[in-house]
Amino acid sequence: MDGPGMTAVAEALARAELRVVRFEFAYMGTRRTTGSRKPPPKAEKLIDEFHAAIDAFNPDLPLFIGGKSMGGRVASMLADDLFAVERIAGLLCIGYPFHPIGKPDKRRTAHLESLATPTLICLGTRDPFGNQNEVAEYTLAPSIDLRWFEDGDHDLKPRKRISGFTQADHMASMAASVSDWIDGFSAD
């Protein structure tokens, strides 16, 4: 939860005056304390941990759940159940892992085809977990809004010599996009 990519996302959102609450999946805590690099469990096995984190946090404002990479994927798997009972207002995913690296035919998108929860997914155009050309071919629910960041990787980090942008530029733009998207809910 405090890796460089997640910290950059959280700090950018906080600078945009959005309240950010982070938690760590147990497998990541184990990695931190033991140095083990065992593969993560299947996303479905992390849903209960995500539910517990939401239950422990009792917000007085509309709640938007989400995460970066695996965290966003797990959040997307439980979002509709929470949205249906008005526990959340929306879903935010940064660097959604649409498929394993190098395996674009092993899509993780079936549930995204019918997702009812208002969703914003922020991605780099060259993300190895699903680049802009690949994702353009997917069938995604109309509730999903995609925001692309030029030449960004899975952490939205561009190659400066090619794009002229920095990761900080993309983080600021991502946070502004998220803030505008959330503000759109209060305008309705």
C-alpha positions in Angstrom: 0.0 0.0 0.0 3.0 2.3 0.2 4.9 1.3 -2.9 6.0 4.1 -5.2 3.1 3.7 -7.6 0.4 3.5 -5.0 1.9 6.4 -3.1 2.1 8.6 -6.2 -1.6 7.8 -6.9 -2.7 8.5 -3.3 -0.7 11.7 -3.0 -2.0 13.0 -6.3 -5.6 12.4 -5.3 -5.0 14.0 -1.9 -3.6 17.1 -3.6 -6.9 17.2 -5.6 -8.6 17.4 -2.2 -9.9 13.8 -2.3 -9.8 11.8 0.9 -7.9 8.6 0.3 -7.9 5.5 2.6 -5.5 2.7 1.8 -5.3 -0.8 3.1 -3.0 -3.7 2.4 -4.0 -7.3 1.4 -2.5 -9.9 3.7 -0.4 -11.4 0.9 1.3 -8.0 0.3 1.9 -7.7 4.1 3.6 -11.1 4.0 5.7 -10.1 1.1 6.8 -7.0 3.0 7.7 -8.8 6.2 9.2 -12.0 4.8 10.6 -10.8 1.5 8.7 -13.7 -0.2 7.7 -13.1 -3.8 5.1 -15.8 -4.1 2.5 -15.1 -6.7 -0.7 -13.4 -5.4 -3.8 -15.5 -4.7 -6.6 -15.5 -7.2 -8.5 -12.2 -7.1 -11.7 -13.9 -6.0 -9.9 -15.0 -2.8 -9.3 -11.3 -1.9 -12.9 -10.1 -2.0 -13.5 -10.8 1.7 -10.5 -8.8 2.7 -11.7 -5.9 0.6 -15.2 -6.2 2.2 -13.6 -6.1 5.7 -11.7 -3.0 4.8 -14.9 -1.3 3.7 -16.7 -2.4 6.8 -13.9 -1.1 9.0 -14.2 2.3 7.4 -17.5 4.1 8.0 -17.5 7.1 5.8 -19.8 10.1 6.2 -19.4 11.0 2.6 -20.2 9.1 -0.6 -17.8 6.2 -0.9 -15.9 5.5 -4.1 -14.0 2.2 -3.9 -11.1 1.1 -6.1 -7.5 0.5 -6.3 -4.4 0.2 -8.4 -4.0 -3.0 -10.5 -5.1 -6.0 -8.4 -6.8 -3.8 -5.9 -8.9 -2.2 -8.6 -9.7 -5.6 -10.1 -10.9 -6.9 -6.7 -12.9 -3.8 -6.1 -14.6 -4.2 -9.6 -15.6 -7.7 -8.6 -17.6 -6.6 -5.6 -18.7 -3.1 -6.8 -22.1 -4.0 -8.2 -23.2 -5.8 -5.0 -22.3 -2.7 -2.9 -23.7 -0.3 -5.5 -27.0 -2.1 -5.5 -27.5 -1.5 -1.8 -26.1 2.1 -2.0 -23.0 1.4 0.0 -20.8 2.9 -2.7 -21.3 5.7 -5.2 -18.7 4.5 -7.8 -15.6 2.6 -8.7 -12.1 3.9 -9.6 -9.4 1.7 -11.0 -5.9 2.8 -11.8 -4.0 0.5 -14.2 -6.7 -2.1 -14.4 -5.0 -5.5 -15.3 -7.2 -6.5 -18.2 -5.0 -9.6 -18.9 -1.8 -11.1 -17.6 1.4 -9.6 -19.2 2.0 -11.2 -22.5 -1.3 -13.1 -22.5 -3.8 -10.8 -24.2 -6.1 -13.7 -24.9 -6.6 -14.4 -21.1 -8.9 -11.5 -20.5 -10.2 -10.5 -17.1 -13.2 -8.6 -18.5 -16.3 -10.9 -18.3 -17.7 -9.0 -15.3 -16.9 -5.6 -16.9 -19.3 -6.3 -19.8 -22.3 -5.9 -17.5 -20.9 -3.7 -14.7 -23.7 -1.3 -13.5 -21.6 0.7 -11.1 -20.4 4.1 -12.4 -16.7 3.4 -13.1 -13.6 5.4 -14.1 -10.5 3.4 -15.2 -7.3 5.4 -15.7 -4.7 3.8 -17.9 -1.4 4.3 -19.7 -1.6 3.8 -23.5 1.2 1.3 -23.4 0.1 -0.6 -20.2 1.4 -4.2 -20.6 -1.8 -5.5 -18.8 -3.9 -4.0 -21.6 -2.8 -1.2 -23.9 -5.1 1.2 -25.7 -5.3 -0.8 -28.9 -6.2 -4.0 -27.1 -8.8 -2.5 -24.8 -10.5 -0.8 -27.8 -11.5 -4.2 -28.9 -13.2 -5.2 -25.6 -16.9 -5.1 -24.9 -17.2 -3.0 -21.8 -20.4 -1.8 -20.0 -21.5 1.8 -20.8 -21.0 2.6 -17.1 -17.3 2.5 -17.6 -15.4 5.6 -18.5 -11.8 5.1 -19.7 -9.2 7.8 -19.4 -5.9 7.3 -21.3 -2.6 8.8 -20.5 -0.2 9.2 -23.4 2.7 6.7 -23.5 2.0 5.8 -19.8 2.9 2.3 -18.5 1.0 0.4 -15.7 2.0 3.2 -13.3 1.0 5.9 -15.8 4.8 6.6 -16.2 5.6 7.8 -19.7 9.0 7.7 -21.5 9.8 11.4 -21.2 12.0 11.4 -24.3 9.0 10.2 -26.4 5.9 11.8 -24.9 7.2 15.0 -23.4 5.3 14.2 -20.2 6.5 13.1 -16.8 4.8 10.7 -14.4 4.0 13.7 -12.2 2.2 15.3 -15.1 0.1 12.2 -15.6 -0.6 11.9 -11.9 -1.8 15.5 -11.7 -4.0 14.9 -14.8 -5.3 11.6 -13.4 -6.3 13.3 -10.1 -8.0 16.2 -12.0 -9.9 13.6 -14.1 -11.0 11.8 -11.0 -12.0 14.9 -9.2 -14.1 16.1 -12.2 -15.7 12.7 -12.5 -16.6 12.6 -8.8 -17.9 16.2 -9.0 -20.2 15.1 -11.8 -22.1 13.0 -9.3 -23.0 16.0 -7.1 -24.2 17.8 -10.2 -26.8 15.2 -11.0 
